[in-house]
Amino acid sequence: MNCLKNIYICYDYNVANIANVLNNNINAFNMHKNDAFKAFLREIAIRRYSDCKFPIENDFGKVKVFKLLFFTVAATSSPNEMGLLDVFDKFYAMPYGPVESDIMNALDNELVNEIQFSRDSITCDLSDANEFDSISKAVGDLLVINPGLLHYKPFDLVEISHKWNCWKQNYYEAVKNGISSKFIPRELIMSDIKFFY
C-alpha cells in the first residue's frame, strides 16, 4: 500500500528556495549537478514518504540530505568505476562527514535550513528531475544495501560517515593543519571500504 495519495510538484517557500538558490548559484559548468541534485531530492522524498512501515516525520534537514547524498554517490563507485562521482565530484571532509561543496555552497548562500516534504506532497521545482534514471537506480541500490537508511536520524548518518577512511584521513589532516575541511579525492572514495550501517 502506498502512503502517498498524490505527489504534487509545486512551490513552497523553503524547498522552492533550494531550487532557486541552486539555479542562481551553481555556474553553467555545474548545471548538470544542479539537476541531478534536484532528482536526488525527489527520489529520496518519494521513497521516504511512500513507505508505510515507518512513522512520517520531517527530518530532511541539510545534514541528513548531505549524508544521504554521499552514501548514494559512494555506493555507485568502485575502484574501477566512478559512478555518480562523475557528477558529484567535490566532496570535502568536514566535521559532520563528507559534504559535496558545490551543493553546500549554493544552499548556504541563501541560508536555507530545512527541506520541507510532507506526507501528501513534495514541494520543490523538479521539472527536469525525471530525466535522471541513474539517480533513481542509485538510491534504489543503496536501499537494497540498507533498506532503513532514509529513516536514520541525521547524526546516526554522521556517525556512519565517520567510519569511512577517506573522511578520517582528510579530516584529521585538515585539523592538523588548522583548517576545518579538506578535499577528498574521488579515488579515495572509489577505493574505500564502504560503510552503510
C-alpha positions as a Markdown table, in Angstrom:
| # | Residue | x | y | z |
|---|---|---|---|---|
| 1 | Met | 0.0 | 0.0 | 0.0 |
| 2 | Asn | 1.3 | 3.4 | -0.9 |
| 3 | Cys | 1.0 | 6.1 | 1.7 |
| 4 | Leu | 1.4 | 8.9 | -0.8 |
| 5 | Lys | -2.1 | 9.9 | -2.0 |
| 6 | Asn | -0.7 | 12.4 | -4.5 |
| 7 | Ile | 2.7 | 13.8 | -5.3 |
| 8 | Tyr | 2.4 | 17.5 | -6.1 |
| 9 | Ile | 5.4 | 19.2 | -7.7 |
| 10 | Cys | 4.9 | 22.8 | -6.8 |
| 11 | Tyr | 6.5 | 25.7 | -4.9 |
| 12 | Asp | 6.8 | 26.1 | -1.1 |
| 13 | Tyr | 8.9 | 28.8 | 0.5 |
| 14 | Asn | 11.7 | 26.6 | 1.8 |
| 15 | Val | 12.0 | 24.0 | -0.9 |
| 16 | Ala | 11.4 | 26.3 | -3.8 |
| 17 | Asn | 14.2 | 28.4 | -2.4 |
| 18 | Ile | 16.5 | 25.4 | -2.6 |
| 19 | Ala | 15.7 | 25.1 | -6.3 |
| 20 | Asn | 16.1 | 28.8 | -6.9 |
| 21 | Val | 19.3 | 29.0 | -4.9 |
| 22 | Leu | 20.7 | 26.1 | -6.9 |
| 23 | Asn | 19.7 | 27.8 | -10.2 |
| 24 | Asn | 21.2 | 31.1 | -9.2 |
| 25 | Asn | 24.4 | 30.0 | -7.5 |
| 26 | Ile | 25.7 | 27.0 | -9.4 |
| 27 | Asn | 27.5 | 28.2 | -12.5 |
| 28 | Ala | 26.8 | 26.8 | -16.0 |
| 29 | Phe | 29.5 | 24.2 | -15.7 |
| 30 | Asn | 27.7 | 22.7 | -12.7 |
| 31 | Met | 24.1 | 22.8 | -14.1 |
| 32 | His | 24.1 | 19.0 | -14.6 |
| 33 | Lys | 24.9 | 18.7 | -10.9 |
| 34 | Asn | 22.0 | 21.1 | -10.0 |
| 35 | Asp | 19.5 | 19.0 | -11.9 |
| 36 | Ala | 21.0 | 15.7 | -10.6 |
| 37 | Phe | 20.7 | 17.1 | -7.0 |
| 38 | Lys | 17.0 | 18.0 | -7.6 |
| 39 | Ala | 16.4 | 14.5 | -8.9 |
| 40 | Phe | 18.1 | 13.1 | -5.8 |
| 41 | Leu | 15.8 | 15.2 | -3.6 |
| 42 | Arg | 12.8 | 13.9 | -5.5 |
| 43 | Glu | 13.9 | 10.3 | -5.3 |
| 44 | Ile | 14.6 | 10.2 | -1.5 |
| 45 | Ala | 11.3 | 12.1 | -0.8 |
| 46 | Ile | 9.2 | 9.7 | -2.8 |
| 47 | Arg | 10.9 | 6.6 | -1.3 |
| 48 | Arg | 10.8 | 8.0 | 2.2 |
| 49 | Tyr | 7.2 | 9.0 | 2.2 |
| 50 | Ser | 5.8 | 6.1 | 0.3 |
| 51 | Asp | 7.0 | 3.6 | 3.0 |
| 52 | Cys | 4.2 | 3.0 | 5.5 |
| 53 | Lys | 6.3 | 0.9 | 7.9 |
| 54 | Phe | 7.9 | 4.0 | 9.4 |
| 55 | Pro | 6.3 | 7.0 | 11.1 |
| 56 | Ile | 6.0 | 10.1 | 9.0 |
| 57 | Glu | 8.3 | 12.7 | 10.3 |
| 58 | Asn | 10.0 | 15.6 | 8.6 |
| 59 | Asp | 13.7 | 15.1 | 9.2 |
| 60 | Phe | 15.2 | 16.0 | 5.9 |
| 61 | Gly | 17.5 | 18.8 | 7.1 |
| 62 | Lys | 20.7 | 19.6 | 5.3 |
| 63 | Val | 22.9 | 17.3 | 7.5 |
| 64 | Lys | 20.7 | 14.3 | 6.6 |
| 65 | Val | 20.5 | 15.2 | 2.9 |
| 66 | Phe | 24.2 | 15.7 | 2.6 |
| 67 | Lys | 25.0 | 12.3 | 4.3 |
| 68 | Leu | 22.4 | 10.5 | 2.1 |
| 69 | Leu | 23.9 | 12.1 | -1.0 |
| 70 | Phe | 27.4 | 11.0 | 0.0 |
| 71 | Phe | 26.2 | 7.4 | 0.6 |
| 72 | Thr | 24.2 | 7.3 | -2.6 |
| 73 | Val | 27.2 | 8.6 | -4.7 |
| 74 | Ala | 29.7 | 6.4 | -2.9 |
| 75 | Ala | 27.6 | 3.3 | -3.4 |
| 76 | Thr | 27.7 | 3.7 | -7.1 |
| 77 | Ser | 31.5 | 3.8 | -7.2 |
| 78 | Ser | 34.1 | 1.0 | -7.1 |
| 79 | Pro | 37.9 | 1.0 | -7.5 |
| 80 | Asn | 37.3 | 0.8 | -11.3 |
| 81 | Glu | 34.1 | 2.8 | -11.7 |
| 82 | Met | 33.4 | 6.5 | -10.8 |
| 83 | Gly | 29.6 | 6.1 | -10.8 |
| 84 | Leu | 27.9 | 9.3 | -9.7 |
| 85 | Leu | 31.3 | 10.7 | -8.6 |
| 86 | Asp | 31.4 | 11.9 | -12.2 |
| 87 | Val | 28.7 | 14.4 | -11.4 |
| 88 | Phe | 29.1 | 15.0 | -7.6 |
| 89 | Asp | 32.8 | 15.4 | -7.7 |
| 90 | Lys | 33.7 | 17.9 | -4.9 |
| 91 | Phe | 33.3 | 16.1 | -1.6 |
| 92 | Tyr | 35.2 | 17.7 | 1.3 |
| 93 | Ala | 35.9 | 16.1 | 4.7 |
| 94 | Met | 34.1 | 18.4 | 7.2 |
| 95 | Pro | 33.2 | 18.0 | 10.9 |
| 96 | Tyr | 29.9 | 16.2 | 10.1 |
| 97 | Gly | 31.4 | 13.9 | 7.4 |
| 98 | Pro | 31.8 | 14.2 | 3.7 |
| 99 | Val | 29.9 | 17.1 | 2.1 |
| 100 | Glu | 29.5 | 18.0 | -1.6 |
| 101 | Ser | 30.8 | 21.5 | -1.6 |
| 102 | Asp | 29.1 | 22.9 | -4.7 |
| 103 | Ile | 25.7 | 21.9 | -3.4 |
| 104 | Met | 26.5 | 23.1 | 0.1 |
| 105 | Asn | 27.8 | 26.5 | -1.1 |
| 106 | Ala | 24.7 | 27.0 | -3.2 |
| 107 | Leu | 22.4 | 26.3 | -0.3 |
| 108 | Asp | 24.4 | 28.2 | 2.2 |
| 109 | Asn | 24.3 | 31.4 | 0.1 |
| 110 | Glu | 20.6 | 31.6 | 0.7 |
| 111 | Leu | 20.8 | 30.2 | 4.3 |
| 112 | Val | 18.2 | 27.5 | 3.5 |
| 113 | Asn | 18.0 | 25.4 | 6.7 |
| 114 | Glu | 15.3 | 22.8 | 6.1 |
| 115 | Ile | 14.0 | 20.8 | 3.2 |
| 116 | Gln | 10.2 | 20.6 | 3.7 |
| 117 | Phe | 8.4 | 17.5 | 2.5 |
| 118 | Ser | 5.0 | 16.3 | 3.7 |
| 119 | Arg | 3.2 | 13.0 | 3.6 |
| 120 | Asp | 0.9 | 14.1 | 0.7 |
| 121 | Ser | 3.2 | 16.4 | -1.3 |
| 122 | Ile | 6.7 | 17.2 | -2.3 |
| 123 | Thr | 7.1 | 20.9 | -2.8 |
| 124 | Cys | 10.1 | 21.6 | -5.0 |
| 125 | Asp | 10.7 | 22.7 | -8.6 |
| 126 | Leu | 11.7 | 19.4 | -10.1 |
| 127 | Ser | 10.6 | 19.8 | -13.7 |
| 128 | Asp | 13.9 | 18.4 | -15.0 |
| 129 | Ala | 14.4 | 15.7 | -12.3 |
| 130 | Asn | 12.7 | 12.9 | -14.2 |
| 131 | Glu | 15.5 | 12.6 | -16.7 |
| 132 | Phe | 17.9 | 11.1 | -14.2 |
| 133 | Asp | 17.3 | 7.4 | -14.1 |
| 134 | Ser | 20.8 | 6.8 | -12.8 |
| 135 | Ile | 19.9 | 8.8 | -9.6 |
| 136 | Ser | 16.7 | 6.7 | -9.1 |
| 137 | Lys | 18.7 | 3.5 | -9.6 |
| 138 | Ala | 21.5 | 4.6 | -7.3 |
| 139 | Val | 19.1 | 5.4 | -4.5 |
| 140 | Gly | 17.3 | 2.1 | -5.1 |
| 141 | Asp | 20.7 | 0.2 | -5.0 |
| 142 | Leu | 21.6 | 2.0 | -1.7 |
| 143 | Leu | 18.3 | 0.9 | -0.2 |
| 144 | Val | 19.0 | -2.7 | -1.1 |
| 145 | Ile | 22.2 | -2.5 | 1.0 |
| 146 | Asn | 20.4 | -0.8 | 3.9 |
| 147 | Pro | 16.6 | -0.6 | 3.5 |
| 148 | Gly | 16.2 | 1.7 | 6.5 |
| 149 | Leu | 18.8 | 4.3 | 5.7 |
| 150 | Leu | 16.3 | 7.0 | 4.8 |
| 151 | His | 14.8 | 6.7 | 8.3 |
| 152 | Tyr | 18.0 | 7.1 | 10.2 |
| 153 | Lys | 18.4 | 10.2 | 12.4 |
| 154 | Pro | 20.8 | 12.8 | 10.9 |
| 155 | Phe | 23.6 | 12.3 | 13.5 |
| 156 | Asp | 23.3 | 8.5 | 13.1 |
| 157 | Leu | 24.2 | 9.1 | 9.5 |
| 158 | Val | 27.1 | 11.3 | 10.6 |
| 159 | Glu | 28.4 | 8.5 | 12.8 |
| 160 | Ile | 28.3 | 6.1 | 9.8 |
| 161 | Ser | 30.2 | 8.6 | 7.6 |
| 162 | His | 32.9 | 9.0 | 10.2 |
| 163 | Lys | 33.7 | 5.3 | 9.7 |
| 164 | Trp | 35.0 | 6.0 | 6.2 |
| 165 | Asn | 38.8 | 6.1 | 5.8 |
| 166 | Cys | 38.6 | 8.8 | 3.1 |
| 167 | Trp | 36.9 | 11.1 | 5.6 |
| 168 | Lys | 39.1 | 10.2 | 8.6 |
| 169 | Gln | 42.4 | 10.7 | 6.6 |
| 170 | Asn | 41.4 | 14.0 | 5.1 |
| 171 | Tyr | 39.6 | 15.5 | 8.1 |
| 172 | Tyr | 42.4 | 14.7 | 10.5 |
| 173 | Glu | 44.9 | 16.2 | 8.1 |
| 174 | Ala | 42.7 | 19.3 | 7.9 |
| 175 | Val | 42.5 | 19.6 | 11.7 |
| 176 | Lys | 46.3 | 19.1 | 12.0 |
| 177 | Asn | 46.8 | 22.0 | 9.6 |
| 178 | Gly | 44.3 | 24.2 | 11.4 |
| 179 | Ile | 41.6 | 24.2 | 8.8 |
| 180 | Ser | 38.0 | 22.8 | 9.0 |
| 181 | Ser | 37.8 | 20.9 | 5.7 |
| 182 | Lys | 39.9 | 19.2 | 3.1 |
| 183 | Phe | 39.1 | 18.0 | -0.4 |
| 184 | Ile | 38.6 | 14.2 | -0.7 |
| 185 | Pro | 40.0 | 12.9 | -4.0 |
| 186 | Arg | 37.5 | 10.8 | -5.9 |
| 187 | Glu | 39.9 | 7.9 | -6.0 |
| 188 | Leu | 39.8 | 7.6 | -2.2 |
| 189 | Ile | 36.0 | 7.3 | -2.2 |
| 190 | Met | 36.1 | 4.8 | -5.0 |
| 191 | Ser | 38.6 | 2.5 | -3.2 |
| 192 | Asp | 37.4 | 3.0 | 0.3 |
| 193 | Ile | 35.7 | 0.3 | 2.4 |
| 194 | Lys | 32.1 | 1.3 | 2.3 |
| 195 | Phe | 30.0 | 1.6 | 5.4 |
| 196 | Phe | 26.2 | 2.0 | 5.2 |
| 197 | Tyr | 25.3 | 0.8 | 8.8 |
